[in-house]
């Protein structure tokens, strides 16, 4: 079979494979969660929705020891000073409600004093779901050209199916370029197997 006929067959197969392969495209998705813009706000405190006097309140007691006729008696009475000190004490609570890679981060800061909620601040940094779609052809043809130090020019065709590829190379001596009839003894053919990492 003539060399030109072989080359034409390879080119025709390459072109047919090119158009058939372009129809099969794999779409891959990459899902990431990125930090959104942080929201900070202070909630205005309104009056309590429900107030209750507990049936068994917990008092702060003060204990005194009295000795009568070498016998110790312990008396207890409500420590009014301690209750007042606890009443005027300002308490600040800072805590994390949740910290999720898919929902975000929600922090709260509260201040309580005089038996009331005085302030309620929060910070919310949402996690935004981001989907990136990649269109990747299943079949990818390619051409290659090269030069070898043994004075030959290389021309080739190949194709990848996903990550596996095959390639055909023809080595033509530089002194035969432009000649109509190649010297078959000096023209070499190479078949290669490739893999994409």
C-alpha positions in Angstrom: 0.0 0.0 0.0 1.3 3.4 -1.0 2.6 5.7 1.9 0.2 8.5 0.7 -2.8 6.2 1.0 -1.7 5.2 4.6 -1.4 8.9 5.5 -4.8 9.7 4.0 -6.4 6.8 6.0 -4.8 8.1 9.2 -6.0 11.7 8.6 -9.6 10.5 7.7 -9.7 8.4 10.8 -8.4 11.3 12.9 -11.0 13.8 11.5 -13.9 11.3 12.0 -12.7 10.6 15.5 -12.5 14.3 16.2 -16.1 15.0 15.4 -17.4 11.9 17.0 -15.5 12.6 20.2 -16.7 16.2 20.5 -20.2 14.9 21.0 -19.3 13.1 24.2 -18.5 15.6 26.9 -18.2 14.9 30.6 -19.4 17.6 32.9 -17.8 17.6 36.3 -18.8 19.6 39.3 -16.7 21.1 42.1 -18.6 22.2 45.2 -16.9 24.7 47.6 -18.2 26.7 50.5 -16.7 30.2 50.6 -17.0 32.8 53.4 -19.7 35.4 52.7 -19.9 38.9 53.9 -20.0 39.2 57.7 -23.2 40.6 59.2 -23.1 42.5 62.5 -26.1 43.8 64.4 -27.5 44.8 67.8 -31.0 43.6 68.7 -33.1 46.1 70.5 -34.2 44.7 73.9 -37.9 44.9 74.6 -39.8 44.1 77.8 -39.8 40.4 78.9 -42.6 38.3 77.4 -43.1 36.4 80.6 -42.2 37.1 84.3 -42.6 34.5 87.0 -41.9 34.3 90.7 -40.5 30.8 91.4 -42.3 28.7 94.0 -38.9 27.8 95.6 -36.6 30.7 95.1 -32.9 30.3 95.7 -31.7 32.8 98.3 -28.1 33.6 99.2 -27.8 32.8 102.9 -25.4 34.1 105.6 -24.5 31.7 108.4 -23.6 32.7 111.9 -22.4 30.4 114.7 -23.6 31.1 118.3 -22.2 29.4 121.3 -24.4 29.0 124.3 -23.2 26.8 127.3 -20.5 25.3 125.1 -23.1 24.3 122.5 -22.8 25.6 119.0 -25.9 26.8 117.2 -25.8 27.7 113.5 -28.2 30.3 112.4 -28.9 31.3 108.8 -30.5 34.4 107.4 -30.8 35.8 104.0 -27.7 37.8 103.0 -29.3 41.0 101.7 -25.9 42.5 100.8 -24.9 39.6 98.6 -28.3 39.7 96.8 -27.9 43.4 96.1 -24.3 42.8 94.9 -25.5 40.0 92.6 -28.3 42.3 91.4 -26.0 45.1 90.3 -23.4 42.8 88.9 -22.9 43.1 85.1 -22.4 39.8 83.3 -21.2 39.5 79.7 -21.6 36.2 77.9 -19.8 35.5 74.6 -20.4 32.2 72.9 -20.6 30.5 69.5 -24.0 29.2 68.5 -22.6 27.2 65.5 -19.5 27.0 63.4 -20.3 24.8 60.3 -18.4 24.6 57.1 -21.7 24.5 55.2 -23.8 27.0 57.2 -21.2 29.5 58.4 -20.3 30.9 61.8 -22.7 32.6 64.3 -21.4 34.3 67.5 -23.4 36.0 70.2 -22.5 38.6 72.9 -24.9 39.3 75.7 -24.8 41.7 78.6 -27.0 41.0 81.7 -27.4 43.3 84.7 -30.0 44.3 87.2 -31.8 41.0 86.4 -32.3 42.2 82.8 -30.9 41.5 79.4 -29.2 44.8 78.6 -27.7 44.1 75.2 -27.7 41.4 72.5 -25.1 41.6 69.7 -24.4 39.0 67.1 -22.0 38.3 64.3 -22.9 36.0 61.4 -20.5 35.0 58.6 -22.5 32.8 56.2 -20.9 30.0 54.1 -22.0 30.4 50.5 -22.2 27.3 48.4 -20.3 27.7 45.1 -20.6 25.2 42.3 -18.0 25.2 39.5 -18.8 23.1 36.4 -16.0 21.8 34.2 -16.7 20.7 30.6 -14.2 18.1 29.7 -14.3 16.2 26.4 -14.1 12.4 26.6 -12.2 12.2 23.3 -9.4 14.7 22.7 -7.4 14.5 19.4 -4.1 16.2 19.0 -1.2 16.7 16.4 2.5 16.8 17.2 5.5 18.0 15.3 9.2 17.6 16.2 12.8 17.4 15.2 15.3 14.7 16.1 19.1 15.1 16.3 19.5 12.3 13.7 18.3 14.8 11.1 14.7 13.7 10.9 11.5 15.6 11.2 8.6 14.1 13.1 5.0 14.5 12.4 2.2 12.8 14.3 -1.4 12.3 15.1 -3.0 11.0 18.3 -6.0 11.1 20.5 -6.8 10.8 24.2 -9.8 8.9 25.5 -10.2 10.4 29.0 -6.7 10.0 30.4 -5.4 7.3 28.0 -3.9 8.2 24.6 -2.4 6.7 21.6 -0.1 8.5 19.1 1.4 7.7 15.7 4.6 9.4 14.6 6.4 9.3 11.2 10.1 10.1 11.1 11.2 11.6 7.7 14.9 12.4 7.0 15.3 16.1 6.3 16.9 15.4 2.9 13.7 13.7 1.8 11.4 16.5 2.6 9.8 17.8 -0.6 10.4 14.5 -2.5 7.4 12.8 -3.9 8.6 9.3 -3.2 9.9 8.6 0.3 12.7 6.1 0.7 10.9 3.5 2.7 14.1 2.2 4.2 14.9 5.5 5.8 11.4 6.5 6.9 10.4 5.2 10.4 7.0 4.8 12.0 6.4 5.1 15.8 3.4 4.1 17.8 3.2 5.5 21.3 0.9 5.0 24.3 0.3 8.0 26.6 -1.3 8.5 30.0 -2.3 11.9 31.6 -1.8 12.2 35.3 
